[in-house]
């Protein structure tokens, strides 16, 4: 099966790429890591104006309807530019809030970018709980609006600031929300695909510039093989992500999450090896994508959990 984006979707991706390139996201990421959200919130508003968050909000609440394929297209670009913040959690929150009362109260602000949301399953950490205006705690019996959060904890990716949400709070929806959590996995997969693409592009550019023995490092056969393996992994992951966005079947989404995150992790390892010691330094922009690739690998489903879901569906 071959997946081709429509003209409007390609234009949407190109417009996001241009917006984020002009924004200079590496500086924003570093500010976000230090707890300075000023630049990040400004960028968040611009993404909302582009319609990113409205893609997860029903039309009756000032959104564009739930459009998983368009969300996947957007999140690939967000990953390519390492945009910080609870992006996945905000679109997931929009899918979790289903009751008319809470939806009317909360969703228009999420679609317009005036509010930021975070989501955590029982016992898990929430992303950017100190920043979020809407904090959702997901338990087997339903979704609650958490009344507060614990202090921020550091994580592997400095831009992913973790907190524990307080128990209790207003009940927004009863019963398990599997489809909403599928959206979290799908957008995480798309984001990881974008991270992998950025890592590969930056590494290819680096080995073209770096010379050894009077020639570009990229001309060495061993380097070409490593880059080819990373490219193949990404090309196999891309149709998995787009296919899962079309079907939204649990097994397809799990396979997409597994494929995209493992491809991004392969690209991270390749990038680190081919950059050498400079790849380890926090001052070098490559580190912004390296840490994100590792963090996304276990977010919203570890590789082991995703494999188990795929195998369970096959019976």
C-alpha positions, 0 to 999 in steps of 0.5 A, spaced: 500 500 500 502 506 498 500 513 502 500 519 498 499 526 502 494 530 499 496 537 496 493 541 502 496 536 507 503 537 503 502 545 503 500 544 511 507 541 512 510 546 508 507 552 512 509 549 519 516 547 516 517 555 514 514 557 521 518 553 525 524 554 521 523 562 522 522 561 529 529 558 531 526 553 535 533 551 539 533 557 543 526 556 545 527 549 547 533 551 551 529 557 554 523 552 556 528 547 559 530 552 564 523 554 566 522 560 561 516 559 557 515 566 554 518 564 547 515 557 547 508 560 549 508 565 543 510 559 539 504 555 541 500 561 539 502 561 532 501 553 532 494 554 534 493 560 529 496 555 524 490 550 526 494 544 529 490 544 536 484 545 532 485 538 529 483 534 535 477 538 537 470 537 534 467 543 530 461 544 535 467 547 540 471 551 535 475 546 532 476 542 525 474 535 527 478 530 529 483 529 523 488 524 525 492 524 518 492 531 519 495 531 526 500 526 524 502 530 518 503 536 523 507 532 528 512 530 524 514 537 523 513 539 530 518 533 531 523 535 526 523 542 529 524 539 536 518 544 539 517 543 546 511 542 551 506 538 552 503 537 544 501 530 544 498 531 551 494 537 549 491 534 543 490 527 547 486 532 552 481 534 547 480 527 545 479 525 552 474 531 554 467 528 551 462 530 556 458 537 553 459 541 559 466 540 560 467 540 553 464 547 552 468 550 557 475 547 556 475 545 548 475 552 545 481 555 549 485 549 547 483 549 540 485 557 540 492 556 544 489 560 550 490 554 554 495 548 554 493 541 557 497 535 560 495 528 561 497 523 565 495 515 566 495 513 574 501 512 577 505 516 571 508 523 570 505 528 567 509 533 562 509 540 564 504 540 569 507 546 572 505 550 566 498 547 564 492 550 565 488 543 564 491 537 568 487 531 566 488 524 570 486 518 567 484 512 571 480 506 569 474 509 572 474 515 568 478 522 567 479 527 572 481 534 572 487 534 577 487 539 582 494 540 582 501 538 581 507 536 585 514 539 584 517 539 577 522 533 576 528 533 571 528 528 565 533 525 560 530 530 555 531 537 559 525 540 555 520 534 558 519 537 565 515 532 569 510 532 575 506 528 579 498 530 578 494 530 585 489 525 585 481 527 586 478 533 582 472 534 578 470 527 574 470 529 566 468 523 563 467 516 566 469 509 563 476 507 560 478 512 554 482 507 549 481 511 543 483 518 546 490 514 548 491 511 541 491 519 539 497 520 544 501 514 541 499 516 534 502 523 535 508 521 539 510 516 533 509 522 528 513 526 532 518 521 533 518 520 525 520 527 525 525 527 530 529 521 526 528 525 520 532 531 523 537 527 526 539 524 519 538 530 515 543 534 520 548 528 520 548 527 513 550 535 512 555 534 518 559 528 514 559 532 508 563 538 511 567 534 516 574 531 512 579 526 514 585 524 510 583 530 505 576 527 503 569 528 506 567 523 512 561 522 508 565 518 502 567 512 507 563 506 505 562 504 512 559 511 514 554 510 508 552 504 510 550 507 517 546 512 514 543 508 509 540 503 515 537 509 518 534 512 512 531 505 511 528 505 518 525 511 517 522 510 510 519 503 513 516 507 519 513 513 515 507 508 512 506 505 518 504 512 521 500 514 516 497 507 515 495 508 523 492 515 522 487 512 517 485 506 520 486 508 528 486 500 529 490 499 536 495 494 533 496 499 527 497 505 532 502 500 536 506 498 530 507 505 528 509 507 535 514 501 535 517 503 528 517 510 528 520 510 535 525 505 534 527 508 527 528 515 531 533 511 536 537 508 530 538 515 527 540 518 534 545 512 535 548 513 528 548 521 529 552 520 535 557 515 532 558 519 526 558 526 530 563 523 535 565 527 541 561 533 539 555 530 539 555 529 547 555 536 548 549 540 550 551 546 547 551 543 540 544 543 537 544 535 536 543 534 543 536 537 543 534 531 538 538 526 541 535 526 548 528 527 545 529 521 541 530 517 547 525 520 551 519 519 546 521 511 545 518 510 552 512 515 552 505 513 551 508 505 550 514 502 551 517 498 545 515 492 549 508 494 551 507 496 543 510 489 541 505 486 546 499 489 543 501 488 536 502 480 538 495 480 542 491 483 536 494 477 531 492 472 536 
